[in-house]
């Protein structure tokens, strides 16, 4: 049974001049995640990632630290949504917010976006991710191999919500607790693709707990 590991990218540079770049901590997270993925010994793994800098850099680090002998395949359908655009369109805070309050505002904006029937919004974003997953799953079934996909929290939440049949609030709840460089595992069987484990971050437990971040 083919296995797909969805890896959220390492911590980005929130509050810095270039958000899309990995922070130093994010690079450490990516290296440890690569080692953890190698420990799981995926079969002839296909490495896939989106086009964002934080995804590409995470993929490069994972390939190196995990010893995977393959260049990542790039697919923009694994890209994250533009959270600044979502905030601008759906969030109307009454007063300026600091970094601590961004998540609460984003949750409300994300919920409104998911519930908006505009076909060019959430349906297009989540539909692209679903199509990418189904295409990938089909290729793995034919080749009897596994995959590692470096993507982002919104994509992981959208796919898990779809697989579990969750309402919009459930998708937002998954998105909120996504850990940087956590691993979500899917199994591809005869009846389709199933969620096996969500947001696994045991590789940041114990001595590695100082590497645990959500944003």
N, C-alpha and C positions, 0 to 999 in steps of 0.2 A: 504494500500500500504506500503510494508516494506521500511524502510529508513536505509541507511548505512552512518555513519559519518566517514570519513577518517580524522584522527587526525595526523598531523605531530608532531614528537617528540619535546620535549623542546630543548632549546639550548644546543649543545654539547660543549666540551672543546677545541675549535679550538685554536691551538697554544700552548696547554698544553701538558704534557707528555702522556696523554691518551685521545685522541680525542673522543673516543666512550663513554666516561662517561658524564653524564649531568653536566653542570655548576650549581652553586648555583642559578643563574637566571633561568636556564632551569627547575630546580625543582619547583621554584615558578610559572613559566608559566604552568607547568603540573598540579599543584594543582588548579590553576584558571580554566584551561580548563576542569578539571574534574567536578568542580562545575557548569560550564556552560553547560556541557553535561547533568548533572543531572537535571538542570533546564528545559531542553528540554523534559524530561520524556520519554526516549526511552522505548518501550514496551519489557519487558523481555529481556533486551539487551544481545546479545552475544558479548563478548569482545575478540578481536583477536589482535595479534601483531606479529612482526617479531622476529628474534633471536638476533638482535644486542643489546648490553648493553643499549644504549640510548633509544631504543624502549621498552625494558623490564622494565627499571626503570620508564619511563614515564607511562607505563601501570599500574605498581604497585601504583604509586602516584594517577593516575586517578581513579583507583578502590577505593582507600582509601578516597580521597577527595570527590568523587562523591557518595560514599555509595553504590557502585554496589556489589551485593552479588554473585560474580562469579570470579573464577580464569581465567585469560586470556588463550585462546587457542593459541599455538605457531605454526606459519607457516612461513618457511624460504622464501616463495615466496613474502612475504611483506618486505623483507630486501632491503636496499638501495644498489645501485651499488657501487663498489669500486672507488671512485673519484680519488684516487692517481694513480691507474692503468690507468684510462682513461686519466689523465693528462700526465702520462709518455708516453703513446702510441701515443696520438693525439696532444699534445701541445708541440711546440718547441719554447719557448720564446728566443729572441735574447739576453736577459740579465736577471739577477735575478729579481724576482718580489716580492713585499711585499704583506702583507695580503690584502691591498686595491685593488691590481690588480689581485688577484686570481680569482675573479668572472668573469672578462672579459676573462681571459685565459680559465677558465672552460667552459664558454659559447661556445667559438670556438671549444674546444675539444669535448664537448658534441654534438655539431652539427655534427662534423666530425664522431663521433662514431655512431650517429643515421643514418647517410647516408651511413655508411660502410655496404656492403651487407653480411659481415661475419655472418653466422647464429648463431655462438656461442656468438655473442656480443649483440647489442641492441635487435635484434629479440628474443633472448633467455630470456633476462631480462624482456622486456615488455610483451612478451608472457606468462611468468610465472605469472606476476601480473594480466594480463587479465584472465588467467585461474583461479587464486585464487578468483578474483572478481566474475566471473560467477558461480563458485562453491558455494561461499557464498550466492550470490543472490538467487540461487536455493533452498538452505536450508532455507532461510528466508521466501520465498514464501510458502513453505510447512508448516512452523511452525507459520506463522503470527507473526513474531517478528522483532525487529530492531537489528542493530549491530553497534559497535564502533570498528574501526580498527586503531591501533596505528602503523604508518608506517613512511615513509620519503618523502622528496620533489620529488625525482626522480620518485618514484612509483606514487605519486599523479599526477605529470605532465604527466607521460606516460598514465595513465588511462584516465585523462581528455582529453588529446590529441586524444586518441583512440575514446572516446565517441563523441567528436566533429568533428572527421575527419580532424584534423589539420595537416599541413605539419611539417617537422622537426623544422623549425624556430619557429613555434607556440608552440611546446612542450618546446623548450629552453626558450621562453619568459615566459611561465607559471612557469617553474622551477626557473627562476631568481627572481620572486617576491614572492616566497613562504615564508610565515611567520612562525616562530617557534610556535608550539602549536596552529596553525590555524586549522579551521574545514572546510572540504569540504564535502558537503552533496549530496548524490545520492538517487534517488527514484527508486524502482523496480516495474515496472508495467507490464501489459500484453504484451506490445510491446518491453519490454526489460528494461535495466537500463539507466536512464537519469541523467545528471548533473543538480542539482538544484541550488547549490551555491558553488563557488570556493573560497578557502582561506579566509573564514570568520574569522576575528579577532576583532570583536566588543568588545569582552571581555577584550581587551587591550586598549580600548578607554578611554578618560577622565582621571581619576586618575591613570588608569593602563597603560598609554601610555609609561611610562618609562620601561615597560616590553616588548615592541615591538622590536623584533630583526628578522633579516633575515638569519643570519649565526651564 
